[in-house]
Amino acid sequence: MIGSRALAVAMTVAAAVAGSPTSSPSPPSPSPQSSHDADPGLVADTQRKLDEARADLETTSLTDEMHRAAVTELRPDVSIADLRSEGSVTGLDTVVEDKGRTVVHLTADLLFEFGQATLTDPARAAVGRLTEQIPQGVAVSVDGHTDSVGDDAFNDTLSQQRADSVAAVLGEARPDLVLTVTGHGEREPVASNEVGGQDNPAGRARNRRVEVSYESGG
């Protein structure tokens, strides 16, 4: 094995260059020769082993098994990765239009820190930009939703507070809007929080949301 040979080579080199036992530094000897000079035969043997190890490395082929052992599989069904870059709210909203009504699904994970109801600065800016598409003077519903983690009292409060935070930004940017704000807790999921009795992180992420809806005509 290459690992065993490399270890043996390292130990041999250490023995060859170690010289004398550890001691306090002393002035260099004026003699051009030292009683602890490495043995020429040992040096030659060490060089030979290094050359053999280098040749082994150069001729080693990467097999499928070695590749699988070296690669980590990222599975979105069992893990959630925070893909937000600083100042980015990419993927914040999904817009659904049906029968003249527009519903904007805002992803709570990109609006708030975990378990919190205060909008991040980038999220405030993004929510403010949503008002550019809302008609003048219309009634707007702002509805907060959570996943199933936590008890009802906590989720009801959190969903209401998150909806209030979004509504405050909308109202500040557009005083003409008529806002109705409601927190629904976990009672209106859009995806399954569990699948086959197992936790479903992707579904729970979809359920953590704030919806902004209004009549858009058409």
Protein Blocks (a to p, Z undefined) as FASTA:
>chain_A
ZZlmmmmmmmmmmmmmnopaddddddddfbfbdfkbccfklmmmmmmmmmmmmmmmmmpc
cdfklmmmmpccddfklcccdfbdehiaghkbccddeehiacddddfklmpcehiabdcf
klmmmmmmmmmmpcghiacdddddddfedcfklmmmmmmmmmmmmmmmmmmmmmmbccdd
ddekjmlccbdfbgghiacfklmmmmnccdddddeeZZ
